[in-house]
Amino acid sequence: MSTDARTTGAAEQRLFIGGEWVEPEGGYYDVVDPATEEVVAPAPEASPAQVAAAVDAARDAFDGWSRTAPEERAAVLDRAARVIRREFAGYAELAQAESGATTGTARALQVGVSAARFERYARGALEPVESAVPPQINAAGHGGTSHAAKAMGAGGAGVFGAVAVRRPVGVVTCITSYNNPWANPAGKVAPALAMGNTVVVKPAPQDPLSVYRMAEALAEAGVPPGVVNVVSGARPEVGEAAVAAEGVDMVSFTGSTAVGRRIAEECGRGMKRQLMELGGKGAALVFDDADLASAVSGIGTTFSFYSGQICTAPTRVLAQRGIYERLVAGLARYAEQLTVGDPRDPATVVGPVISAAHRDRIEAYTALAVKEGARLVTGGERPGPERGFYVAPTLFADCTNAMRAVREEIFGPVVTVVPFDDEEEGIALANDSDYGLLDYVWSGDVARAFRVAGRLRAGGVGVNTVGRNMEAPFGGFKRSGVGRDVGSYALHAYSELQAIVWPG
């Protein structure tokens, strides 16, 4: 493939199976630029048989890769990061065309984060996999005294040592989200490879081309054939085959709770390990003593960051009555100052959402919120340009927790505000949700903020910030997912624990 095709996605893309670029049996479908509605490039449609071939290739490669020295795995990941940084500009341009991200987001938060994750797990491959277990002293029992009984600790006294060792799971199917076609796949592939697993990656159908560029970077870095395989498709049969294949040991999925539930059911039938990062409806509790400027700027990221297409967004604001009106006014001013438009324009803050269908879905929720009695403060209309899938930053006030627009994940630049009176009511409202991914607390009383955080049923809580610590465990309570990743926790997620016991 030429350099131009590699960096722009202009040529017909092939599947990546067993270290080879393979013509898709299902033909091609168009990847569309959300900002212009123009075709970026054709993407390959794998057949179920080709998905099975990718799983077989990963299975065949597992034994050799899993026994590769950690230093060698680290070197491959580090070289892949260097390739990504070398091709940074072209990769970011492609990511922007596929996902509609602004230039800053495509560069720093998509491609840049991807390279950083490969670097992080190059180091992660060298982390110790053994954990010492305290020796256990078995007293003599009433059983027999044969050598066999003593060896099993059943009859004679003995001291038994043990160690817990993390081993690779096996073949991992990685199903990635459309909102970040670089960082999300890297967050799955890099730790999985670092632990000695092999992978079959099924990218989101809206922006799969970037994942093929990642596969190219890994191939250039020296990853052996079959260790990384990429099969894309717009038809549901591709993802279904990648989950159901008998040779798959684990599924790592980022996406909606509805799809995650179906994947979990299939994994349950095969007793496959799961890592599920699903939907969110982040509650942001803002108390009367909060720094309102900080709260407004943090909550305002919902309007701008990925155009609200992010599961961690603080979309459900719970405002104590003493600052309620001021907070609503501040959020309205913030939203109204944001420039919506072409993501390639440096002045743009809010780009398009991923597709016409998703734009229509967000607009349907906006209409529903008005019908349910919410007060539309700003937004709600379809902004120009004439082409592209744009949604105006939208703010609703005077909401209740019973409204669907408050309870359900909209995945767009829409914020709802619900008033509350005291701490107990705020906590109750925050926890009255099917989701529990990331919540937020703003308060000038740090002791109260941490006290409230401890009572929130969420996998993470931001105290006076929407920032993330990228070594902290990430995942959700309730319907927001199963398992934890990020930092060393991702290495744990892509491994099984084996106990080794010996007589002292």
Buried (B, 14 or more C-beta within 10 A) or exposed (E): EEEEEBBBBBEBBBBBBBBEBBEBEBEBBEBBBBBBBEEBBBBBBBBBEBBBBBBBBBBBBBEBBBEBEBEEBBBBBBBBBBBBBEBBEBBBBBBBBBBBBBBBBBBEBBBBBBBBBBBBBBEBBEBEBEEEBEEEEBEEEEEEEEEEBBEBBBBBEBEBBBBEBBBBBBBBBBBBBBBBBBBBBBBBBBBBBBBBBBBBBBBBBBBBBBBBBBBBBBBBBEBBBBBBBBBBBBBEBBBBBBBBBEBBBBBBBBBBBEBBEBBBEBBEEBEBBBBBBBBBBBBBBBBBBBBBEBBBBBBBBBBBBBBBBBBBBBBBBBBBEEBBEEBBBBBBEBBBEBBBBBBBEEEBBBBBBBBBEBBEBBBEBBEBBEEBEBEBBBBBEEBEEEEBBBBBBBBBBBBBBEBEBBBBBBBBBBBBBBBBEEBEEBBBBBBEBEBBBBBBBBBEEEEBBEBBBEBBBBBBBBEBEBEEEEEEBBBBBBBBBBBBBBBBBBBBBBBBEEEEEEEE
